[in-house]
Structure formats: C-alpha cells, structure tokens
Amino acid sequence: MSRPVCVLIAALLLFPSSARADVISRSPGGFTVRTAVTIADSADRVFGALVQDIGMWWDPAHTFSRDAHNLWLA
C-alpha cells in the first residue's frame, strides 16, 4: 500500500467532516456510536492499509516504543 493511500485513509478516518456518526444506544453509564466512512477503493486495499501498514498512519507517540512500525495485528 502506498503512503498516499494510507494518508488518505487515515485522513478519512480522523476528520469528522468526512464521516457520519449516529448514537445507537444510550444509558446512564455511557453511549454507543456508529460511524460510517465511504472509501473509494477495494476492500482488500483498505483492509491492508489498516492492518498491515499500521506504521504508516498510527501516531508513534501513542506507542510504548515510539515506533509505530512495531505495531501489528494478527
């Protein structure tokens, strides 16, 4: 997955103006929201960018090692 595609996907996920969120349940202890984002690419490419190229879009400041390329999903 190319860096521009990863950056585009991250931007779509991070900027609320490009996404719609609905509150689907409420309780005194919290609430649940559903967010939907439309990405004009194949499911395989989007999934690959989200789970295989985490280091390309995850903020390294939010990792113990300060290197987002150390993250992985199985």
N, CA, C and O atoms as CSV, one atom per row, in Angstrom:
chain,resi,resn,atom,element,x,y,z
A,1,MET,N,N,0.857,-1.169,0.000
A,1,MET,CA,C,0.000,0.000,0.000
A,1,MET,C,C,0.899,1.227,0.000
A,1,MET,O,O,1.828,1.323,0.802
A,2,SER,N,N,0.627,2.151,-0.886
A,2,SER,CA,C,1.448,3.355,-0.984
A,2,SER,C,C,1.150,4.321,0.149
A,2,SER,O,O,0.064,4.307,0.727
A,3,ARG,N,N,2.121,5.150,0.455
A,3,ARG,CA,C,1.950,6.121,1.541
A,3,ARG,C,C,0.782,7.072,1.272
A,3,ARG,O,O,0.022,7.351,2.199
A,4,PRO,N,N,0.598,7.589,0.039
A,4,PRO,CA,C,-0.545,8.485,-0.194
A,4,PRO,C,C,-1.892,7.821,0.095
A,4,PRO,O,O,-2.797,8.472,0.617
A,5,VAL,N,N,-2.036,6.546,-0.234
A,5,VAL,CA,C,-3.300,5.850,0.035
A,5,VAL,C,C,-3.495,5.723,1.541
A,5,VAL,O,O,-4.602,5.923,2.039
A,6,CYS,N,N,-2.427,5.391,2.272
A,6,CYS,CA,C,-2.517,5.280,3.737
A,6,CYS,C,C,-2.878,6.621,4.359
A,6,CYS,O,O,-3.696,6.682,5.277
A,7,VAL,N,N,-2.276,7.686,3.870
A,7,VAL,CA,C,-2.563,9.021,4.404
A,7,VAL,C,C,-4.017,9.387,4.115
A,7,VAL,O,O,-4.692,9.956,4.973
A,8,LEU,N,N,-4.499,9.071,2.932
A,8,LEU,CA,C,-5.892,9.347,2.584
A,8,LEU,C,C,-6.849,8.593,3.497
A,8,LEU,O,O,-7.824,9.163,3.988
A,9,ILE,N,N,-6.577,7.334,3.722
A,9,ILE,CA,C,-7.443,6.536,4.588
A,9,ILE,C,C,-7.420,7.088,6.005
A,9,ILE,O,O,-8.467,7.220,6.639
A,10,ALA,N,N,-6.234,7.410,6.503
A,10,ALA,CA,C,-6.132,7.971,7.852
A,10,ALA,C,C,-6.895,9.291,7.950
A,10,ALA,O,O,-7.579,9.539,8.942
A,11,ALA,N,N,-6.781,10.136,6.928
A,11,ALA,CA,C,-7.478,11.421,6.944
A,11,ALA,C,C,-8.988,11.213,6.956
A,11,ALA,O,O,-9.705,11.916,7.668
A,12,LEU,N,N,-9.469,10.263,6.182
A,12,LEU,CA,C,-10.900,9.998,6.157
A,12,LEU,C,C,-11.403,9.495,7.505
A,12,LEU,O,O,-12.529,9.790,7.905
A,13,LEU,N,N,-10.567,8.740,8.198
A,13,LEU,CA,C,-10.971,8.210,9.491
A,13,LEU,C,C,-10.863,9.235,10.609
A,13,LEU,O,O,-11.592,9.153,11.597
A,14,LEU,N,N,-9.963,10.195,10.463
A,14,LEU,CA,C,-9.695,11.127,11.555
A,14,LEU,C,C,-10.481,12.431,11.502
A,14,LEU,O,O,-10.670,13.074,12.535
A,15,PHE,N,N,-10.942,12.833,10.319
A,15,PHE,CA,C,-11.634,14.114,10.215
A,15,PHE,C,C,-13.136,13.905,10.246
A,15,PHE,O,O,-13.694,13.292,9.336
A,16,PRO,N,N,-13.797,14.404,11.281
A,16,PRO,CA,C,-15.231,14.157,11.430
A,16,PRO,C,C,-16.084,14.690,10.297
A,16,PRO,O,O,-17.182,14.182,10.071
A,17,SER,N,N,-15.615,15.697,9.577
A,17,SER,CA,C,-16.425,16.251,8.496
A,17,SER,C,C,-16.616,15.253,7.361
A,17,SER,O,O,-17.543,15.397,6.564
A,18,SER,N,N,-15.763,14.254,7.277
A,18,SER,CA,C,-15.882,13.272,6.205
A,18,SER,C,C,-16.626,12.019,6.659
A,18,SER,O,O,-16.806,11.088,5.874
A,19,ALA,N,N,-17.050,11.990,7.895
A,19,ALA,CA,C,-17.729,10.806,8.418
A,19,ALA,C,C,-19.049,11.199,9.057
A,19,ALA,O,O,-19.261,12.356,9.422
A,20,ARG,N,N,-19.916,10.235,9.183
A,20,ARG,CA,C,-21.204,10.443,9.837
A,20,ARG,C,C,-21.249,9.520,11.046
A,20,ARG,O,O,-20.893,8.346,10.949
A,21,ALA,N,N,-21.685,10.047,12.179
A,21,ALA,CA,C,-21.805,9.237,13.393
A,21,ALA,C,C,-23.212,9.357,13.952
A,21,ALA,O,O,-23.765,10.454,14.030
A,22,ASP,N,N,-23.784,8.243,14.335
A,22,ASP,CA,C,-25.108,8.203,14.932
A,22,ASP,C,C,-25.011,7.549,16.305
A,22,ASP,O,O,-24.316,6.548,16.476
A,23,VAL,N,N,-25.703,8.114,17.271
A,23,VAL,CA,C,-25.805,7.480,18.583
A,23,VAL,C,C,-26.825,6.360,18.443
A,23,VAL,O,O,-27.985,6.609,18.114
A,24,ILE,N,N,-26.391,5.118,18.694
A,24,ILE,CA,C,-27.309,3.990,18.509
A,24,ILE,C,C,-27.853,3.447,19.819
A,24,ILE,O,O,-28.850,2.724,19.815
A,25,SER,N,N,-27.214,3.782,20.954
A,25,SER,CA,C,-27.776,3.422,22.254
A,25,SER,C,C,-27.233,4.364,23.319
A,25,SER,O,O,-26.125,4.889,23.208
A,26,ARG,N,N,-28.038,4.563,24.348
A,26,ARG,CA,C,-27.665,5.441,25.463
A,26,ARG,C,C,-28.011,4.746,26.771
A,26,ARG,O,O,-28.954,3.959,26.846
A,27,SER,N,N,-27.225,5.056,27.802
A,27,SER,CA,C,-27.527,4.588,29.155
A,27,SER,C,C,-26.886,5.565,30.130
A,27,SER,O,O,-26.081,6.402,29.720
A,28,PRO,N,N,-27.227,5.475,31.411
A,28,PRO,CA,C,-26.599,6.372,32.379
A,28,PRO,C,C,-25.079,6.203,32.438
A,28,PRO,O,O,-24.368,7.125,32.837
A,29,GLY,N,N,-24.581,5.033,32.043
A,29,GLY,CA,C,-23.148,4.774,32.106
A,29,GLY,C,C,-22.383,5.054,30.837
A,29,GLY,O,O,-21.164,4.883,30.811
A,30,GLY,N,N,-23.058,5.482,29.777
A,30,GLY,CA,C,-22.335,5.752,28.534
A,30,GLY,C,C,-23.231,5.699,27.320
A,30,GLY,O,O,-24.456,5.736,27.435
A,31,PHE,N,N,-22.620,5.613,26.168
A,31,PHE,CA,C,-23.356,5.574,24.918
A,31,PHE,C,C,-22.526,4.845,23.864
A,31,PHE,O,O,-21.318,4.668,24.022
A,32,THR,N,N,-23.180,4.433,22.803
A,32,THR,CA,C,-22.522,3.761,21.681
A,32,THR,C,C,-22.822,4.546,20.423
A,32,THR,O,O,-23.970,4.909,20.168
A,33,VAL,N,N,-21.780,4.812,19.626
A,33,VAL,CA,C,-21.968,5.494,18.351
A,33,VAL,C,C,-21.548,4.577,17.218
A,33,VAL,O,O,-20.691,3.709,17.383
A,34,ARG,N,N,-22.160,4.783,16.076
A,34,ARG,CA,C,-21.785,4.073,14.857
A,34,ARG,C,C,-21.297,5.132,13.877
A,34,ARG,O,O,-21.996,6.109,13.608
A,35,THR,N,N,-20.103,4.933,13.347
A,35,THR,CA,C,-19.522,5.860,12.391
A,35,THR,C,C,-19.365,5.154,11.060
A,35,THR,O,O,-18.911,4.010,11.012
A,36,ALA,N,N,-19.734,5.820,9.983
A,36,ALA,CA,C,-19.597,5.250,8.645
A,36,ALA,C,C,-18.774,6.188,7.774
A,36,ALA,O,O,-19.002,7.397,7.749
A,37,VAL,N,N,-17.814,5.610,7.064
A,37,VAL,CA,C,-16.969,6.363,6.144
A,37,VAL,C,C,-16.962,5.607,4.829
A,37,VAL,O,O,-16.789,4.388,4.821
A,38,THR,N,N,-17.146,6.297,3.732
A,38,THR,CA,C,-17.080,5.681,2.416
A,38,THR,C,C,-15.698,5.948,1.830
A,38,THR,O,O,-15.277,7.098,1.710
A,39,ILE,N,N,-14.998,4.878,1.467
A,39,ILE,CA,C,-13.662,4.989,0.873
A,39,ILE,C,C,-13.732,4.377,-0.517
A,39,ILE,O,O,-14.130,3.223,-0.677
A,40,ALA,N,N,-13.352,5.140,-1.499
A,40,ALA,CA,C,-13.439,4.695,-2.891
A,40,ALA,C,C,-12.205,3.875,-3.265
A,40,ALA,O,O,-11.344,4.335,-4.015
A,41,ASP,N,N,-12.131,2.659,-2.732
A,41,ASP,CA,C,-11.046,1.742,-3.056
A,41,ASP,C,C,-11.533,0.339,-2.730
A,41,ASP,O,O,-12.593,0.171,-2.128
A,42,SER,N,N,-10.771,-0.658,-3.120
A,42,SER,CA,C,-11.197,-2.031,-2.874
A,42,SER,C,C,-11.079,-2.367,-1.391
A,42,SER,O,O,-10.250,-1.807,-0.675
A,43,ALA,N,N,-11.911,-3.277,-0.956
A,43,ALA,CA,C,-11.889,-3.699,0.446
A,43,ALA,C,C,-10.525,-4.279,0.809
A,43,ALA,O,O,-10.037,-4.052,1.916
A,44,ASP,N,N,-9.903,-5.022,-0.104
A,44,ASP,CA,C,-8.590,-5.612,0.174
A,44,ASP,C,C,-7.531,-4.540,0.418
A,44,ASP,O,O,-6.715,-4.674,1.330
A,45,ARG,N,N,-7.536,-3.490,-0.381
A,45,ARG,CA,C,-6.543,-2.422,-0.211
A,45,ARG,C,C,-6.781,-1.643,1.082
A,45,ARG,O,O,-5.832,-1.303,1.788
A,46,VAL,N,N,-8.025,-1.367,1.386
A,46,VAL,CA,C,-8.341,-0.629,2.611
A,46,VAL,C,C,-7.975,-1.469,3.833
A,46,VAL,O,O,-7.337,-0.966,4.758
A,47,PHE,N,N,-8.369,-2.729,3.847
A,47,PHE,CA,C,-8.046,-3.611,4.957
A,47,PHE,C,C,-6.527,-3.723,5.119
A,47,PHE,O,O,-6.011,-3.667,6.235
A,48,GLY,N,N,-5.821,-3.880,4.004
A,48,GLY,CA,C,-4.361,-3.968,4.055
A,48,GLY,C,C,-3.740,-2.722,4.665
A,48,GLY,O,O,-2.812,-2.817,5.468
A,49,ALA,N,N,-4.242,-1.569,4.290
A,49,ALA,CA,C,-3.698,-0.314,4.825
A,49,ALA,C,C,-3.968,-0.192,6.317
A,49,ALA,O,O,-3.133,0.319,7.064
A,50,LEU,N,N,-5.123,-0.654,6.748
A,50,LEU,CA,C,-5.481,-0.519,8.159
A,50,LEU,C,C,-4.746,-1.505,9.060
A,50,LEU,O,O,-4.368,-1.149,10.176
A,51,VAL,N,N,-4.537,-2.730,8.600
A,51,VAL,CA,C,-3.958,-3.733,9.488
A,51,VAL,C,C,-2.535,-4.152,9.142
A,51,VAL,O,O,-1.811,-4.621,10.021
A,52,GLN,N,N,-2.115,-3.999,7.900
A,52,GLN,CA,C,-0.773,-4.422,7.524
A,52,GLN,C,C,0.215,-3.264,7.502
A,52,GLN,O,O,1.416,-3.481,7.663
A,53,ASP,N,N,-0.258,-2.055,7.310
A,53,ASP,CA,C,0.618,-0.885,7.238
A,53,ASP,C,C,0.338,0.082,8.385
A,53,ASP,O,O,0.278,1.294,8.179
A,54,ILE,N,N,0.170,-0.450,9.582
A,54,ILE,CA,C,-0.183,0.382,10.730
A,54,ILE,C,C,0.842,1.487,10.950
A,54,ILE,O,O,0.478,2.614,11.283
A,55,GLY,N,N,2.104,1.175,10.767
A,55,GLY,CA,C,3.162,2.154,10.991
A,55,GLY,C,C,3.107,3.348,10.074
A,55,GLY,O,O,3.740,4.369,10.345
A,56,MET,N,N,2.353,3.239,8.979
A,56,MET,CA,C,2.240,4.353,8.030
A,56,MET,C,C,1.246,5.411,8.516
A,56,MET,O,O,1.341,6.571,8.113
A,57,TRP,N,N,0.303,5.033,9.366
A,57,TRP,CA,C,-0.712,6.004,9.760
A,57,TRP,C,C,-0.876,6.166,11.268
A,57,TRP,O,O,-1.447,7.165,11.705
A,58,TRP,N,N,-0.403,5.232,12.072
A,58,TRP,CA,C,-0.560,5.341,13.521
A,58,TRP,C,C,0.451,6.332,14.082
A,58,TRP,O,O,1.614,6.320,13.677
A,59,ASP,N,N,0.031,7.183,15.001
A,59,ASP,CA,C,0.911,8.172,15.623
A,59,ASP,C,C,1.906,7.459,16.538
A,59,ASP,O,O,1.491,6.817,17.503
A,60,PRO,N,N,3.207,7.555,16.261
A,60,PRO,CA,C,4.196,6.848,17.083
A,60,PRO,C,C,4.214,7.316,18.538
A,60,PRO,O,O,4.701,6.592,19.406
A,61,ALA,N,N,3.696,8.504,18.820
A,61,ALA,CA,C,3.629,8.983,20.197
A,61,ALA,C,C,2.654,8.143,21.028
A,61,ALA,O,O,2.695,8.181,22.258
A,62,HIS,N,N,1.790,7.397,20.369
A,62,HIS,CA,C,0.808,6.561,21.062
A,62,HIS,C,C,1.279,5.115,21.144
A,62,HIS,O,O,0.459,4.198,21.202
A,63,THR,N,N,2.589,4.902,21.150
A,63,THR,CA,C,3.158,3.566,21.305
A,63,THR,C,C,4.186,3.596,22.423
A,63,THR,O,O,4.766,4.640,22.720
A,64,PHE,N,N,4.403,2.454,23.034
A,64,PHE,CA,C,5.400,2.347,24.106
A,64,PHE,C,C,6.804,2.584,23.561
A,64,PHE,O,O,7.621,3.250,24.196
A,65,SER,N,N,7.081,2.029,22.370
A,65,SER,CA,C,8.430,2.116,21.798
A,65,SER,C,C,8.681,3.407,21.026
A,65,SER,O,O,9.812,3.680,20.625
A,66,ARG,N,N,7.625,4.208,20.815
A,66,ARG,CA,C,7.696,5.419,19.992
A,66,ARG,C,C,7.987,5.109,18.522
A,66,ARG,O,O,8.455,5.975,17.784
A,67,ASP,N,N,7.710,3.878,18.101
A,67,ASP,CA,C,7.882,3.476,16.707
A,67,ASP,C,C,6.635,2.704,16.283
A,67,ASP,O,O,6.472,1.536,16.638
A,68,ALA,N,N,5.764,3.351,15.529
A,68,ALA,CA,C,4.500,2.732,15.127
A,68,ALA,C,C,4.707,1.529,14.216
A,68,ALA,O,O,3.797,0.713,14.070
A,69,HIS,N,N,5.870,1.400,13.606
A,69,HIS,CA,C,6.137,0.243,12.748
A,69,HIS,C,C,6.302,-1.042,13.565
A,69,HIS,O,O,6.356,-2.132,12.994
A,70,ASN,N,N,6.383,-0.926,14.890
A,70,ASN,CA,C,6.449,-2.110,15.750
A,70,ASN,C,C,5.058,-2.707,16.014
A,70,ASN,O,O,4.956,-3.801,16.567
A,71,LEU,N,N,4.011,-2.013,15.631
A,71,LEU,CA,C,2.648,-2.494,15.863
A,71,LEU,C,C,2.258,-3.521,14.797
A,71,LEU,O,O,2.684,-3.442,13.645
A,72,TRP,N,N,1.439,-4.480,15.215
A,72,TRP,CA,C,0.915,-5.470,14.259
A,72,TRP,C,C,-0.393,-6.033,14.784
A,72,TRP,O,O,-0.657,-5.992,15.986
A,73,LEU,N,N,-1.201,-6.552,13.892
A,73,LEU,CA,C,-2.443,-7.220,14.235
A,73,LEU,C,C,-2.410,-8.624,13.662
A,73,LEU,O,O,-1.919,-8.835,12.554
A,74,ALA,N,N,-2.931,-9.582,14.410
A,74,ALA,CA,C,-2.984,-10.956,13.913
A,74,ALA,C,C,-4.431,-11.380,13.742
A,74,ALA,O,O,-4.699,-12.509,13.331
